[in-house]
């Protein structure tokens, strides 16, 4: 994949000092990540400030008279110059916002007055995840933990309280912080991990996530090895929920393209599991969900464990399940996190998008993989998104053509 040329360095007038008035942070519906502190958090000589929050940032104060400053931002891996700006005062920013081992050198009157090499050891580093994406965060967290291990930093991760409850006791040295509790002025560096659909210039990610896969894009943004790994959980209750052997299922998702669109498919799978002497437990949040002319209900014969239960309770069900059957959605990532053998039903994504599982089920000789086509911009607001075959007999054929017997055959391969 050819990487786009980096954007030019950004310079502007030095910002005013931050206001002493503290107001609560209220994110807008479209704000995914908390912005960095107004001023860089690290202080150099003569009031110079710098940090690596949202890329490398350098502030040259206004001394009331024009002074010949020069700021160079480099990539320490090859000493290449990423920005080289002469100015009397103002801000210099790096082009890229993902991890780069930056070097900062500042001259005054052609005399070097400051140099800093990126070193996050024992520094506070913030990694932000989108709050609404459970599966994404479960796939990304292992790479944040790997970043902390590689750099020896004091890691903080922005997650929901439900996600924090899964991992806090397993990683007591990590600060799992709510977004409205973030103290922006304390971090040496901040990295935003997300799915950046429109980042054509590759400013927020070094590679298009559609080619990398959902979870590995975090490794590339954070500059760590992208080998797959799970994070450890520490649940408050690890007792077995029921004595009989059982399989967990989750049939709901956030868009129709993610569902198994085979009429009667789930009912047939539940009946087949009962014939095998196995109980079926549905652990979705909602027993019925959908929009317009498409609705999915809990399959007939499944034990209803739906409802507004904590993630730790769903994780407890998965911990003891013989297997899990689900979609390309958050609870499949939770099953993978818990080490549960996972039968994954998907057609709109390709196998590299999710974790590796030998029990993936897809249909042949039908349209697949629209999620990965950069020409087809996914619309989060369109529940019935099917970009190639909407309103035609081929709509959602990627999963409609997956047969119940294929799902049961994959399950039969699970040991035990």
Residue, then its C-alpha position, 0 to 999 in steps of 0.5 A: x500500500x502506498x502511503x500518502x505524502x505527509x501533510x505540511x507542518x502546522x504553525x500558528x500563533x502561540x495560544x493564550x495561557x489557559x483560563x483558571x476557570x474549570x468547566x466540566x467536559x461535556x462531549x458533543x455527539x460527534x466528539x469521539x476523542x478528548x482534545x489535548x490540553x491547550x498548552x503542551x504539558x512539558x516545559x523547556x528553557x525560557x518558557x518553551x513548551x512541548x509534548x506529544x499529545x496529538x502528535x509532537x507540539x512545540x510552543x515558542x512564547x511571544x517575547x514581545x520582539x521578533x526573535x529568530x527561532x528555528x524548530x525541527x521535528x524529526x523521526x528518530x528512526x532514521x533522523x528524517x526531518x518531518x518539520x523545519x520551521x523558522x518563526x518568531x513565536x507560535x506553535x509547530x506541530x508534527x504532520x502525523x498524530x499516530x506514534x512516531x519516535x519524535x526528536x525536537x531541536x530548537x535553535x535561537x540565532x542559529x545556536x541550539x538551545x534545546x533538544x529532546x528525544x522521545x522517551x516515555x519511560x515513567x511518563x504518563x501516557x494516555x490512549x483514548x478509545x471510542x466509548x461506544x465500540x465494545x468489540x473494537x476496544x477489546x481488540x485494541x486494549x492488548x496493543x495499548x498494554x504492549x505499548x506500555x510494556x515496550x516503553x515503560x510508561x504509566x499507561x492510562x486508557x479511556x474506557x467505559x466503566x463496564x470495560x474497566x470492570x473487566x480489566x482493572x484488577x488484572x492490570x492494577x498499574x493501568x489507569x482505566x479512566x472515564x473520559x470526564x475524569x481525564x486530567x489533560x495537563x498531566x500527559x506526556x503523550x496521547x494517542x487516539x485509536x479508532x477507525x478513521x474512514x476518511x483519513x486519506x492523507x494518513x495523518x491519524x493512522x499509518x495504514x488504512x484500517x480496512x487493509x490492516x484489520x480492525x484490531x491490528x490497526x491499533x498496533x500500527x497506530x501505536x507502533x508496536x508488534x501486531x501479533x494477536x494477543x488477548x488481554x487478561x480479565x479479572x471477574x468479581x464472580x467466576x462461578x459456573x452459572x449453570x451445571x449443564x453443558x451449554x453454548x452461548x449465542x449472541x444474535x443482535x448487532x448494530x446494523x443489518x449487514x452484521x446480522x445473520x440474515x438467514x430466515x430461521x437460521x438461529x432457530x435451526x441452530x438452537x434445535x440442532x444443539x438441543x439434539x446434541x444434548x447442549x443447552x443454548x444461552x442467549x447473552x445479548x443485551x436486547x431480546x429483540x432488536x431491529x429497525x424498519x422491516x428487519x427485527x431479530x428476536x431471541x431464538x426459540x428454545x434459547x435460555x434468556x440471559x439478556x438484559x442490562x447486565x454488567x459485562x462481567x456477568x456476560x463474561x462469566x457466562x462465556x468463561x464456562x461455555x463450551x463454545x460461543x456462536x456470534x457475529x462480527x460484533x462486540x460479544x464475539x470479541x468478548x468471547x475471544x477475550x475469555x478464551x471461548x471457542x468462537x463460531x463467527x458468522x460474517x460476510x460483510x467483513x473478511x477474515x483478517x478483520x477479526x481475531x483468528x478462529x478456525x470456526x469462522x463461517x461464511x458463504x461462497x460465491x456471493x458478494x462479501x467484504x464490502x466493509x473493506x472497500x474504501x470506495x464504499x463509505x460505511x454509514x453508521x446511521x443507515x441500519x440497512x446499509x448494503x452498498x452493492x445490492x440494496x433493494x435488490x434480491x441480492x441484498x445481504x446475501x453475504x450472510x443469507x446464504x450461510x446455512x444452519x448446517x454449516x454453522x453446526x458443522x463448525x461447532x462440531x469441530x470444537x473439541x469437547 
